[in-house]
Amino acid sequence: MITKTVVYKNQAGEAQTVHLRVEGPICVAGCTTKESVYEDNSNRSFLVHLDETKEQDEKIMHYQRLKSAGKIDSYGQQQVKQLLQNVQRVLLPITVRNPYAELLQLPPSVFKPRRTNAHYLAFIEVITFYHQYQREQKKDESTGEVYIETTVADIKAANQLMNEVLLRKSDEQPGACRNYYEVLKQHLQQQLKDSFTNRMISKELHMPISTVKRHNFMLFQAGYLTKLPGAGESKEFTYAITDQQEYQQMKNNITTVLDAILSNIKRSSK
């Protein structure tokens, strides 16, 4: 349960104090451009980052053009929203039990494993809860409680959906800095370059020089970049990437652990 006192203006523009009381389950969402400021909250949350790739930019601009041309089915979009709302309205309170919970483990690379483990288990339960009409209801003979059980398919779906989340929770770099670093690595590979300067990357990636400097400084401090000797007359630092494959290796390690656990569960359930 969450209680909160808020002030809002009524239709007459007068400020009024209202006491809000919300009983769980509760979903709290937040948005920030500075993850480091809210590090403690981020450990309690599922982190979702914006897709800032050029491909996503083109998709958004294409949608905007279609909308301006009157070719977007707004009624169809509203119908989809209504369907999702109605689907949630028919869900009933019911206990979820995961018979495979003791076999589940997190990849060892995950930071804050206690909180993340609770998130992982809860996420699996949510998937089971949303499939309650496809699950057989069982009854606890000792307590009389009616419940549904998690299936292997639920765990598989959770692993697929949470793969990126677990990857972010294993990465010591903030999302924006990581996105920049991956774009930087790809750009250098395409240009067949081994070294770069702040000014060069700012110009070639069309990014503010202050943003490039901030990200490069963070990456250098964490050991992802190294400074090369001999700055020349410009007195500008020249950087090089220390490991091109570290992020892909981290992805592969997480996928390997999750797949191994799922295989173990399948063997035990036979």
Residue pairs with C-beta under 8 A, 6 or more apart in sequence:
1 21
1 22
1 23
1 24
1 26
2 20
2 21
2 22
2 24
2 26
3 19
3 20
3 21
3 22
4 19
4 20
4 22
5 17
5 18
5 19
5 20
6 17
6 18
6 20
7 15
7 16
7 17
7 18
8 15
8 16
8 18
9 15
9 16
10 16
28 45
30 38
30 41
30 45
32 38
33 176
35 42
35 47
35 174
35 175
35 176
36 174
43 111
43 112
43 115
43 116
44 115
46 119
46 123
46 162
46 165
47 165
47 168
47 169
47 175
48 165
49 168
49 175
49 176
49 179
52 179
53 183
63 72
66 72
91 129
91 130
91 132
92 132
94 129
94 132
94 137
94 146
94 147
94 148
95 145
95 146
95 147
95 148
96 125
96 128
96 129
96 147
96 148
96 149
96 150
97 147
97 148
97 149
97 150
98 104
98 121
98 124
98 125
98 128
98 149
98 150
99 149
99 150
100 150
100 152
100 155
100 265
100 268
100 269
101 121
101 150
103 261
103 264
103 265
103 268
104 120
104 121
104 124
104 155
104 261
104 265
105 257
105 261
106 113
106 116
106 117
106 120
106 166
106 257
107 166
107 170
107 253
107 254
107 257
107 258
108 257
109 170
109 250
109 253
109 254
110 116
110 166
110 169
110 170
111 169
111 170
111 172
112 169
116 166
116 169
120 158
120 162
120 166
123 158
123 161
123 162
124 150
124 154
124 155
124 158
125 150
127 150
127 154
127 157
127 158
127 161
128 135
128 148
128 149
128 150
128 151
128 154
129 148
131 154
132 148
135 148
135 149
135 151
136 148
136 149
137 146
137 147
137 148
138 146
138 147
138 148
138 149
139 145
139 146
139 147
140 146
140 147
152 262
152 265
152 266
152 269
155 262
155 265
156 262
159 258
159 259
159 262
163 254
163 255
163 258
166 254
166 258
167 250
167 251
167 254
168 175
168 178
170 250
170 254
171 178
171 247
171 250
172 222
173 181
173 218
173 219
173 222
173 224
174 218
176 215
177 215
177 218
177 219
178 247
180 207
180 211
180 212
180 215
181 215
181 219
181 224
181 247
182 247
183 205
184 196
184 201
184 205
184 241
185 241
185 244
187 201
187 204
187 205
188 194
188 196
188 241
189 244
191 204
194 240
195 228
195 238
195 239
195 240
196 238
196 239
196 240
197 234
197 236
197 237
197 238
197 239
198 209
198 212
198 213
198 216
198 236
198 237
199 209
199 236
201 207
201 212
201 216
202 208
202 209
202 211
202 212
205 212
216 225
216 239
219 225
220 226
220 227
220 239
223 242
224 241
224 242
224 243
224 246
225 239
225 240
225 241
225 242
226 239
226 240
226 242
227 237
227 238
227 239
228 238
228 239
228 240
230 238
231 237
231 238
